[in-house]
Amino acid sequence: MEDTAVSNRMIVGIDPREQHVPGLAWAVDEAVRRRLALHLVVAVPPLPGGQHIDAPWRRSMLRARGESALADAVATVRALHADVPLTTELLDGAPSAVLCRAAAHARMLVVGSRRLSRPEELFSAGSVVVPVSARADCPVVVVREPEHAGERRPHLVVGVDGSSSSRAAVDFAVEEAAVHGAALRAVWVWRRPVVSFGDETAELDERRRVLSQTVAGRADRYPDVEITQQVLRGHPVEELARASAGALVVVVGRHGRGGYSGMRLGSVVHGLLHRAECPVITVPASRHG
């Protein structure tokens, strides 16, 4: 039986090196809208290079820094919203592994991005964004830029490609649009081959058909959400990044497990994590909650 108290919480990864206020602000707003409890997590990573004579002291310093970061994050949350349910936890282990375990039964996981370059984000010891987005069993929200809250007609963007993961992304995106009282723009980006041997008009019509089929039925469950559909030609990362410029969030599906986390995540999602101008939500093909 699912633990309701656990499933109705949002995990927020706190980086003790730098408090990411946009990420905390996004999480607080979302928790209030969805009536979720916030659970702030700091991971204390293992010491590099094995055991040294000063290891206990260094470990103590890392834990003290983590506790201080949690205290600062709690103060920020309370300043934003005094009554949101809030718990904290300091856990030992690599940050990505700790967050994935903590999020196993959460509604979503929120992390901030420090605008790392691609090699830094992939290979640094504290890399979090890519591995967590690739492996977590719940939707992962990466907040690099604040959402465009000042839009007159707020809307979300969801990327669709006909896969099971994009269908899960559409499910989540419609729900998210309803929560925010926003419209939803469903986009299929067709990267036309350099040499085409088929009927391009027929191929375009087929993509429009599958896009319509993927979105079909969602309006019945969320009649107040206006859903528009669009097939664009171009590079998926470029077009979705361009679409993100005016959106509250962009939602994309994550393809299956297995292999290296960067490859598992998919090149389009990977590119969006570095180029989108609003928060990016990555949704696994099958999710609970």
C-alpha positions in Angstrom: 0.0 0.0 0.0 1.3 3.4 -0.9 2.3 5.7 1.9 0.1 8.8 1.4 2.2 11.0 3.6 5.2 10.2 1.5 3.5 10.4 -1.9 2.1 13.9 -1.1 5.5 15.5 -0.6 7.9 17.3 -2.8 11.7 16.7 -2.5 13.9 19.7 -2.9 17.7 19.2 -3.3 19.7 21.8 -1.4 23.2 22.5 -2.5 25.3 23.6 0.5 27.7 25.4 -1.8 25.1 27.9 -3.0 21.5 28.5 -2.1 19.4 28.5 -5.2 16.6 30.9 -4.4 14.7 30.5 -7.8 14.5 26.8 -7.2 13.2 27.2 -3.6 10.7 29.8 -4.7 9.4 27.6 -7.5 9.1 24.6 -5.1 7.2 26.7 -2.5 4.7 28.0 -5.0 4.1 24.6 -6.5 3.8 22.9 -3.0 1.1 25.5 -2.1 -0.8 25.1 -5.4 -0.7 21.3 -5.1 -1.1 21.1 -1.3 2.1 19.2 -0.9 4.6 19.1 1.9 8.2 20.2 1.2 11.1 17.9 2.2 14.5 19.7 2.0 17.4 17.3 1.5 21.2 17.9 1.8 23.6 15.2 0.8 27.0 14.9 2.6 29.3 13.3 0.0 32.0 10.8 0.8 35.5 12.3 1.3 37.7 11.9 -1.8 40.9 10.0 -1.7 40.1 7.6 1.1 40.8 7.9 4.8 43.2 10.6 6.2 44.1 11.6 9.7 42.0 14.7 9.4 39.0 12.7 7.9 36.8 13.0 11.0 37.3 16.8 11.2 36.6 17.2 7.5 33.5 15.1 7.8 32.3 17.2 10.7 32.9 20.4 8.7 30.9 19.0 5.7 28.0 18.1 8.0 28.1 21.5 9.7 28.0 23.2 6.3 25.0 21.0 5.3 23.1 21.8 8.5 23.8 25.5 7.9 22.5 25.2 4.3 19.3 23.5 5.6 18.8 26.3 8.2 19.2 29.0 5.5 16.8 27.2 3.2 14.2 26.8 5.9 14.5 30.6 6.6 14.0 31.3 2.9 10.9 29.0 2.7 9.3 30.5 5.8 9.9 34.0 4.4 8.1 33.0 1.2 5.2 31.1 2.9 5.0 30.7 6.6 2.5 27.8 6.7 3.7 25.3 4.0 4.4 21.9 5.7 8.2 21.5 5.9 10.7 18.9 7.0 14.5 18.6 6.5 17.0 15.8 6.2 20.8 15.6 6.2 21.9 12.3 4.5 25.3 10.7 3.8 26.1 9.8 0.2 26.7 11.1 -3.3 24.1 13.8 -4.0 22.5 12.2 -7.1 22.1 8.8 -5.4 20.7 10.4 -2.2 18.1 12.4 -4.1 17.0 9.5 -6.2 16.5 7.4 -3.1 14.6 10.2 -1.3 12.4 10.8 -4.4 11.4 7.1 -4.8 7.9 7.8 -3.5 7.6 11.6 -4.0 5.3 13.5 -6.3 8.2 15.4 -7.7 11.8 16.4 -7.2 13.1 19.9 -7.6 16.8 20.9 -8.1 18.5 24.1 -9.1 21.0 24.4 -11.8 24.2 26.5 -11.4 24.7 26.9 -15.2 27.4 24.4 -15.3 29.0 23.7 -18.7 28.1 20.3 -20.2 31.4 18.5 -19.2 31.2 19.9 -15.7 27.6 18.8 -15.2 28.3 15.3 -16.5 31.7 14.5 -14.9 32.0 16.5 -11.7 31.8 14.6 -8.5 28.8 16.6 -7.3 26.9 16.4 -10.6 23.2 16.3 -9.8 21.0 17.7 -12.6 21.8 15.1 -15.4 21.9 11.9 -13.3 18.9 12.8 -11.2 16.9 13.8 -14.3 17.9 10.5 -15.9 17.2 8.1 -13.0 14.6 9.5 -10.6 11.3 7.6 -10.5 9.2 10.8 -10.3 9.1 14.0 -12.4 12.2 16.1 -11.9 12.0 19.9 -12.1 15.3 21.7 -13.0 15.0 25.4 -12.2 17.8 27.4 -13.8 15.7 30.4 -14.8 12.6 31.6 -13.0 9.3 30.9 -14.7 7.7 33.8 -16.7 5.1 34.7 -14.1 4.3 38.0 -15.6 2.8 36.6 -18.8 -0.7 37.9 -19.6 -1.8 34.5 -20.9 0.4 32.0 -19.0 1.1 28.8 -20.8 3.2 25.7 -20.6 5.0 23.9 -23.4 5.1 20.1 -23.7 7.3 18.3 -26.3 5.6 15.3 -28.0 7.2 12.6 -30.2 4.7 9.8 -30.1 6.6 7.8 -27.5 5.2 6.4 -24.2 7.4 8.9 -22.4 5.9 11.8 -24.3 2.4 10.6 -23.5 3.4 10.6 -19.8 4.7 14.1 -20.3 1.4 15.2 -21.8 -0.5 13.7 -18.9 1.7 15.6 -16.4 1.7 18.8 -18.5 -2.1 19.0 -18.7 -2.3 18.5 -14.9 0.3 21.1 -14.3 -1.5 23.6 -16.6 -4.7 23.1 -14.6 -2.8 23.7 -11.4 -1.5 27.0 -12.7 -4.7 28.1 -14.6 -2.6 28.1 -17.7 -2.9 27.1 -21.4 -0.9 24.2 -22.8 1.0 24.3 -26.1 1.8 20.7 -27.4 4.7 20.8 -29.8 6.1 18.1 -32.1 9.4 19.2 -33.7 10.0 17.4 -37.0 13.7 17.3 -37.8 13.4 16.8 -41.5 16.1 14.5 -43.0 18.6 16.0 -45.4 17.5 13.6 -48.1 13.9 12.6 -48.1 12.6 9.6 -50.1 9.0 9.9 -49.0 6.0 12.2 -49.4 6.8 15.1 -47.0 3.1 16.2 -47.0 2.1 12.7 -45.9 4.8 12.6 -43.3 3.7 15.9 -41.9 0.1 14.8 -41.8 1.1 11.6 -40.0 2.9 13.6 -37.3 -0.2 15.9 -36.9 -2.3 12.8 -36.6 -0.1 11.2 -33.9 0.2 14.5 -32.0 -3.6 14.9 -32.0 -4.0 11.3 -30.9 -1.5 11.8 -28.0 -3.4 14.9 -26.8 -6.9 13.4 -27.3 -8.9 12.8 -24.2 -7.0 15.2 -21.9 -9.5 18.0 -22.5 -12.3 15.8 -21.0 -10.5 15.5 -17.7 -9.3 19.2 -17.7 -12.0 21.1 -19.6 -10.6 24.5 -18.4 -7.2 23.9 -20.0 -6.9 25.3 -23.5 -4.7 23.0 -25.5 -3.1 24.0 -28.8 -1.2 21.7 -31.1 1.7 22.5 -33.4 4.1 20.7 -35.6 7.3 22.6 -36.2 10.2 21.9 -38.5 13.7 22.3 -37.2 16.1 21.0 -34.5 14.1 19.8 -31.4 16.4 21.4 -28.9 16.5 24.8 -30.7 12.7 24.9 -31.3 11.8 23.8 -27.8 14.3 26.2 -26.3 12.8 29.0 -28.4 9.3 28.0 -27.2 10.5 28.0 -23.6 11.2 31.8 -23.8 7.6 32.7 -23.0 6.5 29.7 -21.0 6.0 28.9 -17.3 7.7 25.6 -17.8 8.6 23.2 -20.6 7.7 19.5 -20.0 9.4 16.6 -21.8 9.4 12.9 -21.5 12.4 10.8 -20.5 13.2 7.6 -22.4 14.0 4.3 -20.8 16.6 3.1 -18.4 19.9 1.5 -19.0 23.4 2.6 -19.9 25.2 5.9 -19.3 23.0 8.5 -17.7 23.6 11.2 -20.3 22.6 8.8 -23.1 19.7 7.5 -21.1 18.4 11.0 -20.7 18.3 11.6 -24.4 20.0 14.4 -26.4 16.9 16.6 -26.7 16.2 16.6 -22.9 19.9 17.0 -22.2 20.1 20.0 -24.6 17.0 21.6 -23.0 18.5 21.4 -19.5 21.3 23.7 -20.7 19.4 26.0 -23.0 15.8 26.4 -21.8 14.8 29.8 -20.6 12.3 28.5 -18.0 12.2 25.5 -15.6 12.3 22.1 -17.3 10.3 19.2 -16.0 11.4 15.7 -17.1 8.8 13.0 -16.8 9.6 9.3 -16.8 7.6 7.0 -19.0 5.9 5.4 -16.0 5.5 7.2 -12.8 3.5 6.9 -9.6 1.4 9.6 -7.9 
